[in-house]
Amino acid sequence: MSGYVARTGRQAGRSAAGRSVAGTNLEHARSHNRRVVLDVVRRLGPLSRAEIARETALTNQTISNIVDELELAGFLLPGVPTREGRGQPPIPYGINPEGAWSLGFHVDHRAITGALVDLTGRPVALREVAAQRPSPQDAAPILRRLADELAAEARIEPSRLLGAGLALPVRFDVGAITTAGPTTLPGWDGPDMRLHLSRTLGQPVLIENDAMAAAIGERLHGAARDIDSFVFLFLDQGLGAGLFLGGQPWRGASLNAGEIGHMIVVPGGRPCPCGNRGCLERYVSLSAAQEFLADDPASDTAIDLAAASPERLERWIDEAAPHLAAAVNILESTLDPETILLGGVAPAALLARLIEKAMPLPMSVGSRTGRDRPRLIAGAVGRHTVALGAASLPIFDEINPRFDVLLKR
């Protein structure tokens, strides 16, 4: 998916994107300013230096220096000058797709998916290898092989890689919730995991849970591209959430925000491996659907949802949709997001049907008049959203404005 927006649609893009992030002219915040410039060009498309200065509230000289630096690094690409009245025509600068590439991997219960994307987030190569609940030791040679194959297929020199992102169905340091049941992969939350993977891949590695990786992918390249505050509900074997508030990912005090699947929606309901009863993901998740559809609910054999009886699948949707609607009500009342997205590895038709059956949604602060988008929408990246989101992690780290640098002395 291209990172450019047509020039004729720029004003509409600005309206949808909301107010641009303001930079700072403090010298110690140069990294923040660099990200501000890249972010505004990513969202609005090719802009002249003067337009970038107006959008970011930075001085013309600061913008000139940053644009020169980013052009030299290959991140920004000058376009054809546009004649707008008298004088020297301004040169528009856009994101250079070939300015850099990044790798991403989604390690799941049954497969390892690898993706290579360019600087705009466009997929360049994509591969999947079957793997049953792989341990870090089992996965390491597969990740190395996939990295080599993806780079060779795209003819990318390793020196042009920003790094690699890894997305896992893992939460950190939360006891039973971390390791219990079919929705997590034990052994992946060790303190030395990042260093081990960096050595394996020969690249710096960023690690994220699958729901947040998917949300970042949607933020950069999907349905949330122009949305600053949203919740991405990731429907997989479990149900997790990636939170974006004010344009920034919200991970929580212990990096575990978004553990919505273990929110109790049916007191005293179905037992959950986490130790509680009535957790949301016991009703809204692929494992819940497979258990509902299975002749033997205790069986570990996965049910192919695409081949399931339409009547039985519809009965599961009828059961799951009210719980999904209740979760939307709670998230809206707590966080007041602009919208909530539903996506993941589930078939697009199933996601669409869940959204349809969840209507009408309960009243909440999200019921406000004058909305410019629905309260609950489907994600746009597709079934490989996590792998592509993981590949976007190094890009996101490079171009997303970081307000924490403004607090550093």
VOPAGU-2260 file (C-alpha; in pm, 1 decimal, decimal comma):
REM VOPAGU-2260
SITE   aa  ch    i         X         Y         Z
SITE  MET   A    0       0,0       0,0       0,0
SITE  SER   A    1     147,0     331,2    -105,1
SITE  GLY   A    2     245,2     587,8     154,0
SITE  TYR   A    3     160,7     874,1     -81,7
SITE  VAL   A    4    -164,6    1074,4     -97,7
SITE  ALA   A    5    -266,0    1242,4    -421,6
SITE  ARG   A    6    -195,9    1615,2    -421,7
SITE  THR   A    7    -553,0    1694,8    -515,4
SITE  GLY   A    8    -675,3    1516,0    -203,8
SITE  ARG   A    9    -440,0    1683,7      41,8
SITE  GLN   A   10    -694,4    1912,7     202,8
SITE  ALA   A   11    -933,7    1622,8     251,3
SITE  GLY   A   12    -647,9    1422,7     399,5
SITE  ARG   A   13    -571,6    1699,4     647,0
SITE  SER   A   14    -931,9    1718,0     755,5
SITE  ALA   A   15    -944,9    1342,3     814,4
SITE  ALA   A   16    -612,5    1332,9     989,7
SITE  GLY   A   17    -698,5    1605,2    1236,7
SITE  ARG   A   18    -452,7    1855,9    1375,0
SITE  SER   A   19     -88,3    1791,9    1286,7
SITE  VAL   A   20     164,7    1716,3    1558,6
SITE  ALA   A   21     358,2    2027,3    1659,5
SITE  GLY   A   22     734,0    2006,6    1675,9
SITE  THR   A   23     976,9    2184,3    1902,1
SITE  ASN   A   24    1275,8    2398,7    1814,2
SITE  LEU   A   25    1476,5    2274,9    2112,5
SITE  GLU   A   26    1804,5    2129,3    1990,3
SITE  HIS   A   27    1788,2    1826,1    2221,0
SITE  ALA   A   28    1456,8    1720,7    2062,0
SITE  ARG   A   29    1595,3    1679,8    1710,8
SITE  SER   A   30    1493,4    1313,9    1698,5
SITE  HIS   A   31    1135,8    1415,9    1780,9
SITE  ASN   A   32    1136,6    1679,3    1506,4
SITE  ARG   A   33    1269,8    1431,7    1254,2
SITE  ARG   A   34     982,8    1197,1    1334,0
SITE  VAL   A   35     732,3    1483,3    1317,0
SITE  VAL   A   36     846,4    1565,2     963,8
SITE  LEU   A   37     832,7    1204,1     847,4
SITE  ASP   A   38     491,1    1155,0    1007,6
SITE  VAL   A   39     330,7    1459,4     845,1
SITE  VAL   A   40     466,2    1362,3     501,7
SITE  ARG   A   41     345,6    1005,6     555,5
SITE  ARG   A   42      -7,2    1119,4     643,5
SITE  LEU   A   43     -55,8    1407,3     399,9
SITE  GLY   A   44     155,2    1303,2     104,8
SITE  PRO   A   45     428,1    1500,5     -76,5
SITE  LEU   A   46     473,7    1849,4      74,4
SITE  SER   A   47     705,9    2140,7       9,0
SITE  ARG   A   48     940,3    2263,3     281,1
SITE  ALA   A   49     715,1    2562,1     345,8
SITE  GLU   A   50     409,3    2338,1     378,3
SITE  ILE   A   51     594,5    2107,5     617,9
SITE  ALA   A   52     693,3    2409,3     827,6
SITE  ARG   A   53     331,4    2527,1     846,4
SITE  GLU   A   54     201,4    2180,6     937,9
SITE  THR   A   55     460,7    2117,8    1209,3
SITE  ALA   A   56     500,3    2468,8    1358,3
SITE  LEU   A   57     876,2    2441,5    1305,3
SITE  THR   A   58    1093,2    2721,2    1166,6
SITE  ASN   A   59    1181,4    2724,9     799,4
SITE  GLN   A   60    1550,3    2682,1     881,8
SITE  THR   A   61    1482,8    2381,4    1104,2
SITE  ILE   A   62    1272,0    2220,9     831,6
SITE  SER   A   63    1536,0    2292,5     569,1
SITE  ASN   A   64    1802,3    2119,6     779,3
SITE  ILE   A   65    1584,0    1816,9     858,5
SITE  VAL   A   66    1463,9    1774,5     499,3
SITE  ASP   A   67    1824,2    1788,8     375,6
SITE  GLU   A   68    1921,5    1526,9     632,7
SITE  LEU   A   69    1630,7    1295,9     548,3
SITE  GLU   A   70    1690,7    1333,0     174,9
SITE  LEU   A   71    2058,1    1248,0     221,4
SITE  ALA   A   72    1959,2     942,1     427,9
SITE  GLY   A   73    1724,7     835,8     147,6
SITE  PHE   A   74    1405,6     862,2     353,5
SITE  LEU   A   75    1257,2    1155,8     160,7
SITE  LEU   A   76    1241,2    1176,7    -215,8
SITE  PRO   A   77    1206,9    1510,7    -402,5
SITE  GLY   A   78     931,6    1523,4    -660,7
SITE  VAL   A   79     865,9    1736,3    -964,7
SITE  PRO   A   80     846,2    2109,7    -878,3
SITE  THR   A   81     492,9    2247,2    -901,3
SITE  ARG   A   82     426,4    2589,4   -1049,6
SITE  GLU   A   83     210,7    2796,1    -810,6
SITE  GLY   A   84     237,2    3155,9    -921,1
SITE  ARG   A   85     554,0    3356,5    -956,7
SITE  GLY   A   86     898,9    3272,0    -828,8
SITE  GLN   A   87    1084,7    2947,0    -789,7
SITE  PRO   A   88     839,9    2654,7    -794,6
SITE  PRO   A   89     840,3    2459,1    -464,9
SITE  ILE   A   90     969,9    2101,3    -460,4
SITE  PRO   A   91     737,0    1847,7    -295,3
SITE  TYR   A   92     898,5    1580,2     -78,2
SITE  GLY   A   93     745,0    1238,9     -23,9
SITE  ILE   A   94     842,6     919,0     154,6
SITE  ASN   A   95    1094,0     726,0     -55,6
SITE  PRO   A   96     964,7     366,2     -69,6
SITE  GLU   A   97    1316,3     235,7    -133,0
SITE  GLY   A   98    1472,8     448,5     138,9
SITE  ALA   A   99    1479,1     147,9     370,5
SITE  TRP   A  100    1313,4    -186,8     430,5
SITE  SER   A  101    1225,0    -383,0     740,9
SITE  LEU   A  102    1149,0    -741,7     834,4
SITE  GLY   A  103     860,1    -866,3    1043,0
SITE  PHE   A  104     766,8   -1202,7    1190,3
SITE  HIS   A  105     446,9   -1331,2    1347,1
SITE  VAL   A  106     508,5   -1637,0    1562,8
SITE  ASP   A  107     175,2   -1805,7    1626,0
SITE  HIS   A  108      49,3   -2139,0    1754,7
SITE  ARG   A  109      57,4   -2311,9    1416,2
SITE  ALA   A  110     281,3   -2103,0    1189,7
SITE  ILE   A  111     558,7   -1849,2    1158,3
SITE  THR   A  112     486,1   -1578,8     902,0
SITE  GLY   A  113     759,8   -1352,4     770,7
SITE  ALA   A  114     716,2   -1026,1     581,5
SITE  LEU   A  115     945,3    -772,5     417,5
SITE  VAL   A  116     807,1    -422,1     362,4
SITE  ASP   A  117     942,6    -101,3     213,4
SITE  LEU   A  118     947,5     233,0     393,0
SITE  THR   A  119     584,6     302,8     299,2
SITE  GLY   A  120     478,6     -30,8     449,2
SITE  ARG   A  121     407,5    -191,4     112,2
SITE  PRO   A  122     463,5    -569,2     129,9
SITE  VAL   A  123     758,6    -670,5     -87,4
SITE  ALA   A  124     775,4   -1038,8       9,3
SITE  LEU   A  125     567,6   -1267,8     231,1
SITE  ARG   A  126     621,1   -1627,5     340,5
SITE  GLU   A  127     465,1   -1869,0     588,9
SITE  VAL   A  128     606,0   -2184,0     749,6
SITE  ALA   A  129     401,9   -2434,1     950,3
SITE  ALA   A  130     516,8   -2467,6    1312,9
SITE  GLN   A  131     323,6   -2622,2    1601,8
SITE  ARG   A  132     355,2   -2406,5    1915,7
SITE  PRO   A  133     722,2   -2332,3    1842,6
SITE  SER   A  134     965,1   -2263,4    2124,1
SITE  PRO   A  135    1232,0   -1993,2    2082,8
SITE  GLN   A  136    1487,9   -2269,1    2016,0
SITE  ASP   A  137    1266,8   -2427,4    1748,2
SITE  ALA   A  138    1184,7   -2093,1    1587,7
SITE  ALA   A  139    1537,1   -1946,8    1568,2
SITE  PRO   A  140    1655,8   -2137,1    1256,7
SITE  ILE   A  141    1319,4   -2081,3    1087,2
SITE  LEU   A  142    1340,4   -1705,0    1149,6
SITE  ARG   A  143    1695,9   -1696,7    1014,5
SITE  ARG   A  144    1597,4   -1889,8     701,2
SITE  LEU   A  145    1291,0   -1674,9     640,7
SITE  ALA   A  146    1495,7   -1355,7     678,8
SITE  ASP   A  147    1748,2   -1475,4     421,9
SITE  GLU   A  148    1480,6   -1593,3     179,4
SITE  LEU   A  149    1277,2   -1272,6     203,5
SITE  ALA   A  150    1581,8   -1050,2     148,5
SITE  ALA   A  151    1700,6   -1265,6    -142,0
SITE  GLU   A  152    1356,8   -1265,4    -305,8
SITE  ALA   A  153    1341,0    -885,4    -292,7
SITE  ARG   A  154    1714,0    -843,1    -368,4
SITE  ILE   A  155    1761,4    -626,9     -61,7
SITE  GLU   A  156    2103,7    -565,8      88,3
SITE  PRO   A  157    2105,1    -626,8     466,6
SITE  SER   A  158    2259,7    -281,3     516,6
SITE  ARG   A  159    1935,2    -123,2     391,8
SITE  LEU   A  160    1724,6    -292,8     660,4
SITE  LEU   A  161    1606,5     -78,5     950,9
SITE  GLY   A  162    1571,1    -389,9    1162,9
SITE  ALA   A  163    1317,2    -658,9    1240,4
SITE  GLY   A  164     993,7    -672,6    1435,9
SITE  LEU   A  165     863,1    -978,4    1614,7
SITE  ALA   A  166     498,4   -1018,2    1718,9
SITE  LEU   A  167     398,8   -1282,2    1972,0
SITE  PRO   A  168      79,9   -1392,9    2150,1
SITE  VAL   A  169     258,3   -1323,7    2478,9
SITE  ARG   A  170     197,0   -1097,1    2774,7
SITE  PHE   A  171     470,0   -1006,4    3018,8
SITE  ASP   A  172     505,7   -1092,7    3388,7
SITE  VAL   A  173     138,5   -1146,3    3466,1
SITE  GLY   A  174     153,7   -1494,4    3613,3
SITE  ALA   A  175    -117,8   -1733,6    3501,7
SITE  ILE   A  176    -245,6   -1508,7    3223,5
SITE  THR   A  177      97,3   -1521,9    3058,6
SITE  THR   A  178     124,4   -1895,8    3013,9
SITE  ALA   A  179    -220,0   -2049,7    3059,4
SITE  GLY   A  180    -427,3   -2208,2    2788,1
SITE  PRO   A  181    -417,0   -2221,3    2408,3
SITE  THR   A  182    -387,2   -1847,5    2350,3
SITE  THR   A  183     -23,1   -1796,2    2453,9
SITE  LEU   A  184     321,2   -1935,3    2375,1
SITE  PRO   A  185     525,6   -2020,0    2686,8
SITE  GLY   A  186     897,4   -1948,5    2687,5
SITE  TRP   A  187     895,8   -1633,3    2478,2
SITE  ASP   A  188     894,3   -1373,7    2755,5
SITE  GLY   A  189    1248,3   -1427,1    2885,9
SITE  PRO   A  190    1459,3   -1120,6    2971,9
SITE  ASP   A  191    1730,0   -1206,5    2716,0
SITE  MET   A  192    1491,9   -1281,3    2429,0
SITE  ARG   A  193    1558,6    -959,7    2236,2
SITE  LEU   A  194    1937,8   -1008,2    2246,7
SITE  HIS   A  195    1904,9   -1373,1    2142,7
SITE  LEU   A  196    1687,2   -1284,7    1843,8
SITE  SER   A  197    1908,7    -993,4    1740,9
SITE  ARG   A  198    2205,1   -1230,4    1725,9
SITE  THR   A  199    1999,9   -1486,0    1534,2
SITE  LEU   A  200    1887,9   -1236,2    1270,3
SITE  GLY   A  201    2190,1   -1008,1    1266,4
SITE  GLN   A  202    1952,4    -713,5    1303,1
SITE  PRO   A  203    1817,1    -500,5    1586,5
SITE  VAL   A  204    1486,9    -653,2    1696,9
SITE  LEU   A  205    1172,8    -493,9    1838,9
SITE  ILE   A  206     930,5    -725,7    2020,3
SITE  GLU   A  207     558,6    -655,6    2056,4
SITE  ASN   A  208     250,3    -853,3    2147,0
SITE  ASP   A  209      39,1    -948,5    1847,5
SITE  ALA   A  210    -254,2    -715,1    1916,5
SITE  MET   A  211     -35,7    -404,2    1941,7
SITE  ALA   A  212     165,1    -505,7    1635,2
SITE  ALA   A  213    -159,8    -536,7    1441,1
SITE  ALA   A  214    -275,7    -195,7    1569,4
SITE  ILE   A  215      51,3     -35,1    1457,0
SITE  GLY   A  216       7,4    -191,7    1113,6
SITE  GLU   A  217    -343,7     -47,5    1089,7
SITE  ARG   A  218    -218,3     291,7    1213,4
SITE  LEU   A  219      54,4     314,4     949,4
SITE  HIS   A  220    -108,8     149,0     651,5
SITE  GLY   A  221    -468,9      51,1     718,0
SITE  ALA   A  222    -806,9     171,4     835,5
SITE  ALA   A  223    -660,5     374,0    1125,9
SITE  ARG   A  224    -415,8     569,3     910,8
SITE  ASP   A  225    -585,7     900,2     991,0
SITE  ILE   A  226    -716,8     810,7    1338,7
SITE  ASP   A  227    -531,0     928,7    1647,2
SITE  SER   A  228    -734,9     748,4    1915,9
SITE  PHE   A  229    -867,4     399,3    1849,2
SITE  VAL   A  230    -882,2      45,3    1981,1
SITE  PHE   A  231    -789,3    -247,4    1759,9
SITE  LEU   A  232    -958,1    -570,3    1868,8
SITE  PHE   A  233    -741,7    -860,0    1751,2
SITE  LEU   A  234    -947,1   -1176,4    1700,6
SITE  ASP   A  235    -728,4   -1487,3    1706,9
SITE  GLN   A  236    -726,4   -1793,8    1932,2
SITE  GLY   A  237    -781,0   -1536,4    2206,0
SITE  LEU   A  238    -895,6   -1175,9    2199,7
SITE  GLY   A  239    -653,6    -890,8    2263,6
SITE  ALA   A  240    -657,2    -517,4    2204,8
SITE  GLY   A  241    -403,7    -267,3    2077,4
SITE  LEU   A  242    -466,6      82,8    2214,4
SITE  PHE   A  243    -376,3     412,7    2048,2
SITE  LEU   A  244    -449,8     728,6    2244,7
SITE  GLY   A  245    -362,4    1071,2    2107,2
SITE  GLY   A  246    -153,2     917,4    1829,5
SITE  GLN   A  247      62,2     717,6    2072,5
SITE  PRO   A  248      48,2     345,4    2154,9
SITE  TRP   A  249     -65,8     288,4    2511,4
SITE  ARG   A  250     100,1     -18,6    2664,8
SITE  GLY   A  251      23,9      33,0    3032,8
SITE  ALA   A  252     239,8      33,0    3343,6
SITE  SER   A  253     364,6    -323,9    3290,1
SITE  LEU   A  254     330,5    -337,3    2908,1
SITE  ASN   A  255       7,2    -535,5    2936,8
SITE  ALA   A  256    -267,4    -286,6    2846,7
SITE  GLY   A  257    -530,3    -435,0    2618,7
SITE  GLU   A  258    -575,7    -772,3    2789,6
SITE  ILE   A  259    -944,3    -741,3    2710,6
SITE  GLY   A  260    -990,2   -1113,9    2652,8
SITE  HIS   A  261    -973,7   -1171,3    3027,9
SITE  MET   A  262   -1233,8    -910,5    3111,5
SITE  ILE   A  263   -1522,3   -1093,2    3281,4
SITE  VAL   A  264   -1846,9   -1048,8    3087,6
SITE  VAL   A  265   -2044,0   -1344,9    3226,6
SITE  PRO   A  266   -1995,8   -1373,6    3605,6
SITE  GLY   A  267   -1972,6   -1740,7    3693,9
SITE  GLY   A  268   -1961,0   -1830,4    3323,1
SITE  ARG   A  269   -1736,8   -2067,1    3132,7
SITE  PRO   A  270   -1408,0   -2151,0    3304,2
SITE  CYS   A  271   -1098,5   -1988,4    3159,2
SITE  PRO   A  272    -738,7   -2119,4    3179,8
SITE  CYS   A  273    -642,9   -1793,4    3353,0
SITE  GLY   A  274    -838,2   -1907,8    3659,4
SITE  ASN   A  275   -1143,5   -1684,2    3620,6
SITE  ARG   A  276   -1485,5   -1772,1    3484,6
SITE  GLY   A  277   -1679,8   -1593,3    3213,3
SITE  CYS   A  278   -1384,6   -1420,2    3040,0
SITE  LEU   A  279   -1469,5   -1244,4    2714,0
SITE  GLU   A  280   -1242,6   -1459,2    2498,0
SITE  ARG   A  281   -1431,2   -1769,7    2613,5
SITE  TYR   A  282   -1716,3   -1633,9    2402,3
SITE  VAL   A  283   -1548,6   -1411,9    2137,4
SITE  SER   A  284   -1238,6   -1576,4    1987,5
SITE  LEU   A  285   -1150,1   -1838,1    1728,6
SITE  SER   A  286   -1091,4   -2093,7    2004,0
SITE  ALA   A  287   -1442,5   -2020,1    2134,8
SITE  ALA   A  288   -1584,4   -2062,1    1783,7
SITE  GLN   A  289   -1396,3   -2388,7    1729,7
SITE  GLU   A  290   -1512,8   -2522,3    2066,4
SITE  PHE   A  291   -1871,8   -2426,8    1978,9
SITE  LEU   A  292   -1849,2   -2596,4    1638,6
SITE  ALA   A  293   -1662,5   -2910,3    1747,4
SITE  ASP   A  294   -1843,1   -3238,1    1795,0
SITE  ASP   A  295   -1600,0   -3303,3    2080,5
SITE  PRO   A  296   -1534,0   -2972,2    2264,0
SITE  ALA   A  297   -1238,1   -3131,5    2447,7
SITE  SER   A  298   -1057,6   -3213,9    2122,1
SITE  ASP   A  299    -738,7   -3023,1    2031,8
SITE  THR   A  300    -813,5   -3057,1    1659,6
SITE  ALA   A  301    -866,1   -2717,0    1498,7
SITE  ILE   A  302   -1190,5   -2663,2    1312,4
SITE  ASP   A  303   -1167,6   -2508,6     964,7
SITE  LEU   A  304   -1413,9   -2220,6     998,8
SITE  ALA   A  305   -1436,9   -2182,5     621,1
SITE  ALA   A  306   -1561,4   -2540,7     595,8
SITE  ALA   A  307   -1793,1   -2524,6     896,8
SITE  SER   A  308   -2167,5   -2556,4     863,2
SITE  PRO   A  309   -2305,4   -2207,5     787,7
SITE  GLU   A  310   -2598,4   -2270,8    1020,3
SITE  ARG   A  311   -2379,8   -2369,5    1316,2
SITE  LEU   A  312   -2136,0   -2084,6    1249,5
SITE  GLU   A  313   -2428,5   -1842,0    1244,2
SITE  ARG   A  314   -2546,1   -1974,9    1580,4
SITE  TRP   A  315   -2200,7   -1904,9    1725,3
SITE  ILE   A  316   -2209,2   -1552,9    1579,6
SITE  ASP   A  317   -2550,4   -1501,5    1740,2
SITE  GLU   A  318   -2398,9   -1598,1    2076,4
SITE  ALA   A  319   -2073,0   -1401,3    2037,7
SITE  ALA   A  320   -2204,5   -1073,2    1893,9
SITE  PRO   A  321   -2381,2    -946,8    2210,4
SITE  HIS   A  322   -2060,7    -999,4    2410,2
SITE  LEU   A  323   -1865,2    -810,5    2143,5
SITE  ALA   A  324   -2116,9    -525,2    2167,0
SITE  ALA   A  325   -2079,7    -518,2    2546,4
SITE  ALA   A  326   -1700,0    -495,9    2509,7
SITE  VAL   A  327   -1737,0    -204,1    2269,3
SITE  ASN   A  328   -1959,5     -29,1    2523,1
SITE  ILE   A  329   -1700,9     -73,9    2800,3
SITE  LEU   A  330   -1408,2      39,3    2583,7
SITE  GLU   A  331   -1594,6     346,6    2461,5
SITE  SER   A  332   -1708,8     442,3    2809,0
SITE  THR   A  333   -1356,2     402,2    2946,8
SITE  LEU   A  334   -1135,8     539,8    2667,6
SITE  ASP   A  335   -1366,2     747,4    2442,3
SITE  PRO   A  336   -1184,2     643,5    2120,8
SITE  GLU   A  337   -1270,1     780,9    1779,1
SITE  THR   A  338   -1359,1     427,0    1668,6
SITE  ILE   A  339   -1298,0      59,6    1741,8
SITE  LEU   A  340   -1157,1    -173,9    1477,9
SITE  LEU   A  341   -1208,6    -549,9    1460,3
SITE  GLY   A  342    -949,2    -754,2    1273,9
SITE  GLY   A  343    -710,2   -1044,6    1295,8
SITE  VAL   A  344    -655,8   -1382,0    1134,8
SITE  ALA   A  345   -1028,4   -1460,1    1115,3
SITE  PRO   A  346   -1187,8   -1462,9     767,0
SITE  ALA   A  347   -1301,8   -1118,8     653,7
SITE  ALA   A  348   -1658,2   -1244,6     602,5
SITE  LEU   A  349   -1671,2   -1365,6     963,0
SITE  LEU   A  350   -1547,5   -1030,2    1095,4
SITE  ALA   A  351   -1806,1    -847,4     884,1
SITE  ARG   A  352   -2083,7   -1073,4    1009,6
SITE  LEU   A  353   -1982,2   -1024,7    1374,9
SITE  ILE   A  354   -1990,9    -647,4    1328,5
SITE  GLU   A  355   -2328,6    -666,4    1157,4
SITE  LYS   A  356   -2482,2    -883,8    1428,7
SITE  ALA   A  357   -2342,1    -660,6    1706,2
SITE  MET   A  358   -2564,5    -376,9    1584,1
SITE  PRO   A  359   -2724,9    -175,8    1722,7
SITE  LEU   A  360   -2450,6    -108,2    1974,9
SITE  PRO   A  361   -2547,4     -13,8    2332,0
SITE  MET   A  362   -2555,0     353,0    2421,2
SITE  SER   A  363   -2226,7     499,0    2543,1
SITE  VAL   A  364   -2019,2     814,9    2500,6
SITE  GLY   A  365   -1951,5     673,9    2154,2
SITE  SER   A  366   -2316,0     737,8    2065,0
SITE  ARG   A  367   -2243,6    1108,3    2018,4
SITE  THR   A  368   -2398,8    1288,8    1726,3
SITE  GLY   A  369   -2193,2    1424,6    1439,7
SITE  ARG   A  370   -1959,1    1125,8    1414,3
SITE  ASP   A  371   -1759,4    1109,3    1091,8
SITE  ARG   A  372   -1702,1     730,6    1110,8
SITE  PRO   A  373   -1888,5     428,1    1254,7
SITE  ARG   A  374   -1826,4     316,6    1611,5
SITE  LEU   A  375   -1714,8     -34,2    1507,5
SITE  ILE   A  376   -1540,8    -107,3    1176,8
SITE  ALA   A  377   -1332,8    -384,8    1022,0
SITE  GLY   A  378    -956,7    -358,1     991,2
SITE  ALA   A  379    -817,8    -317,8     640,7
SITE  VAL   A  380    -476,6    -487,7     646,6
SITE  GLY   A  381    -613,3    -845,3     625,9
SITE  ARG   A  382    -518,7   -1187,5     761,6
SITE  HIS   A  383    -145,9   -1109,6     760,1
SITE  THR   A  384    -204,8    -796,1     964,9
SITE  VAL   A  385      25,1    -910,0    1248,1
SITE  ALA   A  386     322,0   -1001,6    1027,4
SITE  LEU   A  387     289,5    -675,2     836,2
SITE  GLY   A  388     243,5    -488,4    1163,1
SITE  ALA   A  389     556,1    -654,8    1299,8
SITE  ALA   A  390     746,9    -547,7     988,9
SITE  SER   A  391     618,7    -196,1    1049,4
SITE  LEU   A  392     765,6    -182,4    1402,3
SITE  PRO   A  393    1111,2     -56,3    1293,5
SITE  ILE   A  394     944,3     193,7    1057,5
SITE  PHE   A  395     707,0     308,1    1331,3
SITE  ASP   A  396    1001,6     348,6    1567,7
SITE  GLU   A  397    1172,4     562,3    1304,2
SITE  ILE   A  398     886,3     791,6    1200,7
SITE  ASN   A  399     631,5     810,2    1483,1
SITE  PRO   A  400     671,2    1127,7    1695,3
SITE  ARG   A  401     796,0    1041,5    2044,4
SITE  PHE   A  402     692,5    1289,5    2307,7
SITE  ASP   A  403     908,8    1126,0    2571,1
SITE  VAL   A  404    1219,7    1289,2    2422,8
SITE  LEU   A  405    1076,1    1629,3    2516,1
SITE  LEU   A  406    1107,4    1536,6    2883,5
SITE  LYS   A  407    1476,8    1451,7    2863,4
SITE  ARG   A  408    1733,5    1702,5    2983,1
